[in-house]
């Protein structure tokens, strides 16, 4: 994997189920957001009455202030990009939250978590509330999904024989697959991908953080298909 050591926080303190109850424990409500909406309130159904009354301290863009979560997701769904991202989760990788946050920032169609259902949500900064996340128990289940939906799998790793992103034309419909922090793509994942792409590096370190690598890979897709 194009990665190094992960977040030092204890997994026991921060791991939550992907389907766990929503909460926002990491948002600093004293420094972001807006207060109660001035009267009269807008009557558009996309607005949340509680947020209008109490203020909106969520980490969302100004465009979505006072909107309900359901309305935000529905609006994002009208313009999501054609690429997906996937990550193997065999060891509770603490970078998965960052990957989900990047997927939200770059408007990926969906995030796929392969392996353990439970994953670290701290790095996601609550963006998983607005991002579609699908779980696949095994690589085989994930491959079946990709074949059934005609979405080629592009591995991201600095393996021998990998091709630098700057020399690759990525498919418009594809899923970018990342391995665990440290070991990188599993053998089963390597066998499933149509090609492996790498991120060019110029310093002394042999790898870069998996969360960082995911952002670079997604932005590369955007440069080729959306910007």
LINPEKA-V297795 format. One line per field, one symbol per residue. phi: phi as a letter, one per 40 degrees, with the letter a starting at -180 (. if undefined). psi: psi as a letter, one per 40 degrees, with the letter a starting at -180 (. if undefined). burial: I if it has 24 or more other C-alpha atoms within 12 Angstrom, else O. A space follows every 10 residues. Layout:
# LINPEKA-V297795
phi = ???
psi = ???
burial = ???
This chain:
# LINPEKA-V297795
phi = .cabcccccc dccbcbccbc ccabcbcccc bbgbcdcccc ccbccccccc cccbhbbccb cddbdgccdc ccccccccac cccbbbacbc bfdcccdccc ccccccfcca bbbbhcccac bdccfgcccb bcbbbbcbdc ccccccccbf bccbcbaccd gcbddcbbcc cccabcbbcc dgcgcccccc ccccabbbbc bbbcccabdc ccdccccccc dcccbbc
psi = igiaiaheih dddehiidei iiigeehgee eiaiaiiiii iieheeihdd dddeiheigi iddeheiidd dddddddefi ieiiiihhgd ffheeddddd dddddefidi hhhhbhdhih ededfeeede hhhihhdidd ddddddddef hihhihifih eihideehhi idhihhhiai hcdahidddd eeidihiihh ieaeieiihd dddddddddd dddded.
burial = IIIIOIIOOO OOOIIIOIOO OOOOOOOOOO OOIIOOOOOO OOOOOOIIOO IIOOOIIIII OOOIIIIIIO OIIOOIOOOI IIIIIIIIII IIIIIIIIII IIIIIIIIII IIIIIIIIII IIIIIIIIII IIIIIIOIIO OIIOIIOOOO IIIIIIIIIO OIOIIOOOOI OIIIIIIIII IIIIIIOOII OIIIIIIIII OOOOOOIIII IIIIIIIIII IIOOOOO
